[in-house]
Amino acid sequence: MGASYLARNVAALAVEGRLVVIGLQGGGRGELNLGMLLAKRGVVHAVSLRGRPEAQKAAIVAAVRERLWPAVEAGAIMPVVDRVFPIERVADAHRHVEALGHVGKVLLALPGSEYSEYH
């Protein structure tokens, strides 16, 4: 979530934890408590695929496919789903996300999809 979650993400870091920033949906400017980061011996690392050469992007995708995707397929790595809304309630889903009270993904389900009965 970028800047809007920076302070709470640093506060949530474990000692010697790493915060990886991969997007700026919550803004690009935030305040960083360096004292807290130092006390935790934490690391903030920012990454982006956008400006990389095509060959480097392809290598990253191949590495994810080889090293990470088997664990996803085996169910060892799963997303945290906070809530599922039927597609007809898209406005409610947006309000839920904007309220910042969720932990995990907020999904929109199409009728008959595997998530249509999930609450």
C-alpha positions in Angstrom: 0.0 0.0 0.0 3.0 2.3 -0.2 3.1 5.4 2.0 -0.3 5.1 3.7 0.9 1.9 5.5 4.6 2.7 5.9 4.4 3.6 9.6 2.2 0.6 10.6 4.3 -1.7 8.5 7.5 -0.6 10.2 5.8 -0.9 13.6 4.8 -4.5 12.7 8.3 -5.5 11.7 10.0 -8.2 13.7 13.5 -7.7 15.0 15.7 -8.0 11.9 12.6 -7.9 9.8 12.4 -6.8 6.1 9.7 -4.6 4.6 9.5 -5.0 0.9 7.6 -2.2 -1.0 6.3 -3.3 -4.4 3.7 -0.7 -5.1 2.5 2.8 -4.4 -1.3 2.4 -4.3 -1.4 4.2 -1.0 0.8 7.1 -2.2 4.5 7.7 -2.8 5.4 9.9 0.2 5.4 8.8 3.8 7.1 9.4 7.1 9.6 6.9 8.3 10.5 6.5 12.0 14.2 5.8 11.7 14.5 5.3 15.5 12.0 2.4 15.3 13.7 1.0 12.2 17.1 1.1 13.9 15.8 -0.4 17.1 14.5 -3.3 15.1 17.5 -3.5 12.9 15.0 -3.5 10.1 15.4 -3.2 6.4 13.2 -1.4 3.9 13.6 -2.6 0.4 11.8 -1.2 -2.7 11.5 -3.2 -5.9 9.7 -2.7 -9.2 9.5 -4.6 -12.5 8.4 -1.6 -14.5 11.7 0.0 -15.4 13.6 -3.3 -15.9 14.8 -4.6 -19.3 12.5 -7.3 -20.8 15.2 -10.0 -20.4 15.5 -9.3 -16.7 11.7 -9.4 -16.3 11.6 -12.7 -18.1 14.3 -14.1 -15.8 12.3 -13.0 -12.7 9.1 -14.6 -14.0 11.0 -17.8 -14.8 12.5 -17.9 -11.3 9.1 -17.4 -9.7 7.6 -20.1 -11.9 10.4 -22.5 -10.9 10.9 -21.7 -7.2 7.6 -20.3 -5.9 4.8 -21.6 -8.0 5.0 -25.2 -7.0 4.4 -24.2 -3.4 1.3 -22.2 -4.5 0.0 -25.1 -6.5 0.6 -27.5 -3.5 -1.4 -25.1 -1.2 1.6 -24.4 1.0 1.3 -20.7 0.1 -2.1 -19.1 0.1 -3.4 -15.6 0.1 -5.2 -14.3 3.2 -8.8 -13.5 2.2 -10.5 -10.9 4.4 -13.9 -10.9 2.7 -15.6 -11.9 -0.5 -18.4 -9.7 -2.0 -20.7 -10.7 -4.8 -19.9 -8.7 -7.9 -23.3 -6.9 -7.5 -21.9 -5.4 -4.3 -18.8 -3.8 -5.8 -19.6 -0.4 -4.1 -19.7 -2.1 -0.7 -16.4 -3.8 -1.4 -14.8 -0.5 -2.3 -16.2 1.1 0.9 -14.8 -1.8 2.9 -11.3 -1.3 1.4 -11.4 2.4 1.8 -12.2 2.0 5.5 -8.8 0.3 5.9 -10.3 -2.2 8.3 -9.4 -5.3 6.3 -6.4 -7.7 6.6 -5.8 -9.6 3.4 -7.5 -9.5 0.1 -11.0 -8.3 -0.6 -12.5 -10.3 -3.5 -15.3 -9.8 -5.9 -17.1 -13.0 -6.8 -18.9 -13.8 -10.0 -22.1 -15.9 -9.7 -21.1 -19.6 -9.9 -17.4 -19.0 -9.2 -15.6 -20.9 -6.5 -15.8 -17.9 -4.3 -19.5 -17.2 -4.7 -20.4 -19.1 -1.5 -17.4 -17.9 0.5 -18.1 -15.2 3.1 
